[in-house]
Amino acid sequence: MRSVLFACLLLLFAPLAQGQPPDGANMTDAKGRKQGSWSKSWENGKLRYTGQFKDDRPTGTFRHFNEEGDLTTVQVHAGDGRTSRAEHFRPDGTLMARGRYFDQEKDSTWTYYFPDGGLNRKEHFRNGTLHGEQVTYYPGGQVAERRTYENGLLNGESKSWFANGKLKSEATYVNDEPEGRMIFYFPKGNKEIEGMMVNGLRDGTWYYFNPDGSLQLQALYAQGELVKERKENGTFKEYYDDEQLRSEVTYVKGSREGPFTEYHDNGKWQLRPVPADPVRGTPEEMERVLVGQTKLREGVYRNDLLEGEVKEYNAQGKVIKTMRYAAGEVVGEK
């Protein structure tokens, strides 16, 4: 008798185990409106969602699942079914996001979380469109970025910070375009880049700084186009069109100062395998490396003038000429 009863129970619950709607579910009324319990399944038989309808509108709690059977969303509908509160989950069960829907569009405040439960981002919507303040956080809880949207477009002040709390960037936006002064900072807090934006384009003089605070470069822009630039302090590199290094020159207070090197464009780019690193958990990758490039010329500048020996090389790397300079004038050759 027990075995017969057990077999009957198996037959009764088999449809649920296979993701099939139980008897009495997925019903419509005389007007074709969904009523009562409803559920749907994926093609593989796994349950896709389950919930309740009243007069064709969702009511109460709905649960949604992915094709592997993991719970992805719990959505609680209120009133006439147009408004709901939802929680979205990762396949491992951790909370990914929480917020409100209105007419199936994101609305009001939404919060997003890291896998460990820490707050990742908080933002506001109106009828499915970003509207209001958006704040992004680092895993440790520090604010990473703060900006404001109006009807889906960035408007107003926008700031970002490094994980150490130092300001990283600041700008103002008008209808999704940066407008006015824009500043970027180094992690220690001193300026890295500063300039003006007009109609979303760089305009006027932009200043680029070295980590020690000295001015590295001035660049003049007109409606986003670079007009001219002036190198101030630091070692500057220029490249051929195929990204091979063309030259390295050091500037001090706007003048060339110290060693310089120029290169032939005779190198070849190759792909080289990088072994997997089990400690860091990185897979085997390919990296692009330049091989075979040789020097073209090298020497020294003093006060923006060539000084001492300047050597010239052929493509095979052999010295083919050596010139001696004094205050920019040739004084000998060998």
C-alpha positions as CSV (number, residue, x, y, z in Angstrom):
1,M,0.0,0.0,0.0
2,R,2.8,2.4,0.9
3,S,4.5,1.8,-2.5
4,V,1.3,2.6,-4.3
5,L,0.8,5.8,-2.3
6,F,4.4,6.9,-3.0
7,A,3.9,6.2,-6.7
8,C,0.8,8.4,-6.7
9,L,2.7,11.3,-5.0
10,L,5.4,11.1,-7.6
11,L,2.9,11.3,-10.4
12,L,1.2,14.3,-8.6
13,F,4.4,16.3,-8.2
14,A,6.2,15.3,-11.4
15,P,5.0,18.3,-13.5
16,L,6.4,20.7,-10.9
17,A,9.8,18.9,-10.8
18,Q,10.0,19.3,-14.6
19,G,9.0,23.0,-14.6
20,Q,5.5,22.3,-15.9
21,P,2.5,24.2,-14.6
22,P,0.5,22.3,-12.0
23,D,-3.2,21.6,-12.6
24,G,-5.3,24.8,-12.4
25,A,-2.4,27.0,-13.4
26,N,-2.0,29.2,-16.5
27,M,-5.7,29.9,-16.7
28,T,-7.5,32.7,-18.5
29,D,-11.1,33.9,-17.9
30,A,-13.8,34.4,-20.5
31,K,-12.3,37.7,-21.6
32,G,-8.9,36.1,-22.2
33,R,-7.3,37.7,-19.1
34,K,-4.7,35.8,-17.0
35,Q,-6.0,34.7,-13.6
36,G,-4.5,32.9,-10.7
37,S,-1.2,31.0,-10.7
38,W,1.0,31.2,-13.8
39,S,4.3,29.7,-14.6
40,K,6.5,29.3,-17.7
41,S,9.4,27.1,-18.5
42,W,12.5,27.3,-20.6
43,E,12.9,25.0,-23.6
44,N,15.0,22.7,-21.5
45,G,12.1,22.2,-19.1
46,K,13.6,24.4,-16.3
47,L,11.2,26.8,-14.6
48,R,11.4,30.3,-16.1
49,Y,9.0,32.2,-13.8
50,T,6.2,31.6,-11.4
51,G,3.6,34.1,-10.0
52,Q,0.0,35.2,-9.7
53,F,-2.2,37.3,-12.1
54,K,-5.5,39.1,-11.4
55,D,-7.3,40.4,-14.4
56,D,-4.2,40.1,-16.6
57,R,-2.0,42.1,-14.2
58,P,0.7,40.6,-12.1
59,T,0.1,40.6,-8.3
60,G,2.1,39.5,-5.4
61,T,5.5,37.8,-5.7
62,F,7.0,36.6,-8.9
63,R,10.2,34.5,-9.1
64,H,12.3,34.3,-12.2
65,F,15.0,31.7,-13.0
66,N,17.7,31.3,-15.6
67,E,18.0,28.3,-17.9
68,E,20.2,26.6,-15.3
69,G,17.6,26.9,-12.6
70,D,19.2,29.7,-10.6
71,L,17.0,32.3,-9.0
72,T,17.6,35.6,-10.9
73,T,14.8,37.9,-9.7
74,V,12.2,38.2,-7.0
75,Q,9.7,40.8,-7.9
76,V,6.8,41.9,-5.6
77,H,3.9,43.6,-7.4
78,A,1.6,46.0,-5.6
79,G,-1.8,47.6,-6.3
80,D,-2.8,47.3,-9.9
81,G,0.4,45.6,-10.9
82,R,2.1,48.6,-12.5
83,T,4.4,49.1,-9.5
84,S,6.8,46.5,-8.2
85,R,9.9,46.1,-6.0
86,A,12.6,43.8,-7.3
87,E,15.8,42.2,-6.2
88,H,18.1,40.7,-8.8
89,F,20.6,38.0,-8.0
90,R,23.8,36.5,-9.4
91,P,23.9,32.8,-10.2
92,D,25.7,32.2,-6.9
93,G,22.8,33.7,-5.0
94,T,24.4,37.0,-4.0
95,L,22.3,40.2,-4.3
96,M,23.2,42.1,-7.4
97,A,20.6,45.0,-7.5
98,R,17.5,46.2,-5.8
99,G,15.0,48.8,-6.9
100,R,11.5,49.8,-8.1
101,Y,9.8,49.3,-11.4
102,F,6.8,51.3,-12.8
103,D,5.2,50.0,-15.9
104,Q,8.2,47.6,-16.3
105,E,10.7,50.6,-16.4
106,K,13.2,51.3,-13.6
107,D,11.9,54.1,-11.4
108,S,13.1,55.9,-8.2
109,T,16.1,54.7,-6.3
110,W,18.2,51.7,-7.5
111,T,21.1,50.2,-5.6
112,Y,23.7,47.8,-6.9
113,Y,26.0,45.6,-4.8
114,F,29.4,43.8,-5.0
115,P,29.4,40.0,-4.5
116,D,30.4,40.5,-0.9
117,G,27.3,42.6,-0.2
118,G,29.0,46.0,-0.2
119,L,27.4,48.9,-2.0
120,N,28.7,49.4,-5.6
121,R,26.4,52.1,-7.0
122,K,23.3,54.1,-6.1
123,E,21.3,56.0,-8.8
124,H,17.9,57.4,-9.5
125,F,15.5,56.8,-12.4
126,R,12.3,58.4,-13.7
127,N,10.3,56.4,-16.2
128,G,13.3,54.2,-17.1
129,T,15.7,57.1,-17.6
130,L,18.5,58.2,-15.3
131,H,17.4,61.3,-13.4
132,G,19.1,62.6,-10.3
133,E,22.3,61.8,-8.5
134,Q,24.4,58.8,-9.3
135,V,27.1,57.7,-6.8
136,T,29.6,54.9,-7.4
137,Y,31.7,53.3,-4.7
138,Y,34.9,51.4,-4.3
139,P,34.7,47.9,-2.7
140,G,36.0,49.4,0.5
141,G,33.1,51.9,0.7
142,Q,34.8,55.0,-0.5
143,V,33.0,57.2,-3.0
144,A,34.6,56.7,-6.5
145,E,32.4,59.0,-8.5
146,R,29.5,61.4,-8.1
147,R,27.5,62.9,-10.9
148,T,24.0,64.1,-11.8
149,Y,21.6,63.2,-14.6
150,E,18.6,65.1,-16.0
151,N,16.3,63.0,-18.3
152,G,19.2,60.6,-19.1
153,L,21.8,63.3,-19.8
154,L,24.7,64.3,-17.6
155,N,24.1,67.8,-16.2
156,G,26.0,69.8,-13.5
157,E,29.1,69.0,-11.5
158,S,30.8,65.6,-12.0
159,K,33.6,64.5,-9.7
160,S,35.6,61.3,-9.2
161,W,38.1,60.2,-6.5
162,F,40.9,57.8,-6.1
163,A,40.5,54.9,-3.6
164,N,42.8,56.9,-1.2
165,G,40.1,59.7,-1.1
166,K,42.1,62.2,-3.2
167,L,40.2,64.0,-6.0
168,K,40.8,62.3,-9.4
169,S,38.8,64.5,-11.8
170,E,36.2,67.3,-11.8
171,A,34.1,68.7,-14.6
172,T,30.8,70.3,-15.4
173,Y,28.3,68.9,-18.0
174,V,25.6,70.5,-20.0
175,N,23.2,68.0,-21.8
176,D,25.8,65.2,-21.7
177,E,28.7,67.4,-23.0
178,P,31.5,68.7,-20.8
179,E,31.5,72.5,-20.6
180,G,33.9,74.8,-18.8
181,R,37.0,73.9,-16.9
182,M,38.1,70.2,-16.6
183,I,40.8,69.1,-14.3
184,F,42.5,65.7,-13.8
185,Y,44.7,64.9,-10.8
186,F,47.5,62.5,-9.8
187,P,46.8,60.1,-6.9
188,K,48.8,62.3,-4.5
189,G,46.5,65.3,-5.2
190,N,48.5,67.5,-7.5
191,K,47.1,68.5,-11.0
192,E,47.8,66.3,-14.0
193,I,45.8,68.0,-16.8
194,E,43.8,71.2,-16.8
195,G,41.9,73.0,-19.6
196,M,38.6,74.4,-21.0
197,M,35.8,72.5,-22.8
198,V,33.5,74.4,-25.1
199,N,30.5,72.5,-26.6
200,G,32.2,69.2,-25.7
201,L,35.5,70.0,-27.4
202,R,38.9,71.1,-26.0
203,D,39.4,74.8,-26.6
204,G,42.1,77.3,-25.6
205,T,45.3,76.3,-23.8
206,W,45.5,73.0,-22.0
207,Y,48.2,72.4,-19.4
208,Y,49.8,69.0,-18.7
209,F,51.9,68.5,-15.6
210,N,54.5,66.1,-14.3
211,P,54.0,64.2,-11.0
212,D,56.4,66.6,-9.3
213,G,54.2,69.6,-10.2
214,S,56.3,71.0,-12.9
215,L,54.7,72.0,-16.2
216,Q,55.2,69.3,-18.8
217,L,53.4,70.5,-21.9
218,Q,51.2,73.4,-23.1
219,A,48.8,72.6,-26.0
220,L,46.6,75.1,-27.8
221,Y,43.3,73.8,-29.2
222,A,40.6,75.4,-31.4
223,Q,37.2,73.6,-31.4
224,G,38.9,70.3,-30.5
225,E,41.7,70.6,-33.1
226,L,45.3,70.8,-31.9
227,V,46.8,74.1,-33.2
228,K,50.3,73.9,-31.6
229,E,52.0,72.7,-28.6
230,R,55.0,73.7,-26.5
231,K,57.1,71.1,-24.6
232,E,58.3,72.4,-21.3
233,N,59.7,69.8,-18.9
234,G,60.3,66.0,-19.2
235,T,61.2,63.3,-21.7
236,F,59.0,63.3,-24.7
237,K,58.5,60.4,-27.1
238,E,57.3,60.6,-30.7
239,Y,56.2,57.6,-32.8
240,Y,55.9,56.5,-36.4
241,D,52.4,55.8,-37.8
242,D,52.9,52.1,-37.0
243,E,53.6,52.9,-33.3
244,Q,57.4,52.3,-33.6
245,L,59.3,54.8,-31.5
246,R,60.6,57.7,-33.6
247,S,62.5,59.8,-31.0
248,E,63.1,60.5,-27.3
249,V,64.1,64.0,-26.3
250,T,64.3,65.7,-22.9
251,Y,63.2,69.3,-22.3
252,V,63.9,71.6,-19.3
253,K,62.1,74.9,-19.1
254,G,61.0,74.8,-22.7
255,S,64.5,73.9,-24.2
256,R,66.0,70.6,-25.2
257,E,68.4,69.6,-22.6
258,G,70.4,66.3,-22.2
259,P,70.6,63.1,-24.2
260,F,68.4,62.5,-27.2
261,T,67.9,59.4,-29.4
262,E,66.2,59.0,-32.8
263,Y,65.3,55.6,-34.4
264,H,64.9,53.9,-37.8
265,D,61.4,52.6,-38.6
266,N,62.9,49.2,-39.3
267,G,61.4,47.2,-36.4
268,K,58.9,44.5,-36.7
269,W,55.9,43.8,-34.4
270,Q,55.6,40.2,-33.2
271,L,53.2,38.3,-31.0
272,R,54.9,36.5,-28.1
273,P,53.1,34.1,-25.7
274,V,53.0,35.1,-22.0
275,P,52.7,32.0,-19.7
276,A,49.7,31.7,-17.4
277,D,50.3,32.8,-13.8
278,P,48.6,30.4,-11.4
279,V,49.4,32.7,-8.4
280,R,47.6,35.7,-9.9
281,G,45.1,33.5,-11.7
282,T,45.8,35.0,-15.2
283,P,45.5,32.8,-18.3
284,E,48.1,32.4,-21.0
285,E,48.1,35.5,-23.2
286,M,49.8,36.9,-26.3
287,E,51.7,40.2,-26.1
288,R,52.8,42.5,-28.9
289,V,56.5,43.2,-28.9
290,L,58.8,45.2,-31.2
291,V,62.0,43.5,-32.4
292,G,64.8,44.6,-34.6
293,Q,64.5,48.4,-34.4
294,T,67.8,50.2,-34.4
295,K,69.1,53.7,-33.6
296,L,69.3,56.4,-36.3
297,R,71.0,59.2,-34.3
298,E,72.0,60.1,-30.8
299,G,73.7,62.9,-29.0
300,V,73.3,65.6,-26.4
301,Y,71.5,69.0,-26.2
302,R,72.7,71.9,-24.1
303,N,70.4,75.0,-23.9
304,D,68.5,73.8,-27.0
305,L,71.7,73.4,-29.0
306,L,73.7,70.3,-30.1
307,E,76.8,69.8,-27.9
308,G,79.5,67.2,-28.2
309,E,79.4,64.1,-30.3
310,V,76.4,63.2,-32.4
311,K,76.5,59.7,-33.9
312,E,74.6,58.5,-36.9
313,Y,73.8,54.8,-37.5
314,N,72.8,52.8,-40.5
315,A,69.9,50.4,-40.4
316,Q,72.2,47.5,-39.2
317,G,73.2,49.6,-36.1
318,K,76.7,50.5,-37.4
319,V,78.1,54.0,-36.8
320,I,78.4,55.7,-40.2
321,K,79.2,59.2,-39.1
322,T,80.2,61.1,-36.0
323,M,79.9,64.9,-35.8
324,R,81.2,67.1,-33.1
325,Y,79.2,70.2,-32.1
326,A,79.9,73.3,-29.9
327,A,76.9,75.5,-29.1
328,G,75.0,74.1,-32.1
329,E,77.9,74.6,-34.6
330,V,79.8,71.7,-36.3
331,V,83.4,71.8,-35.1
332,G,84.6,68.4,-36.4
333,E,83.8,65.1,-38.0
334,K,85.0,61.6,-38.0
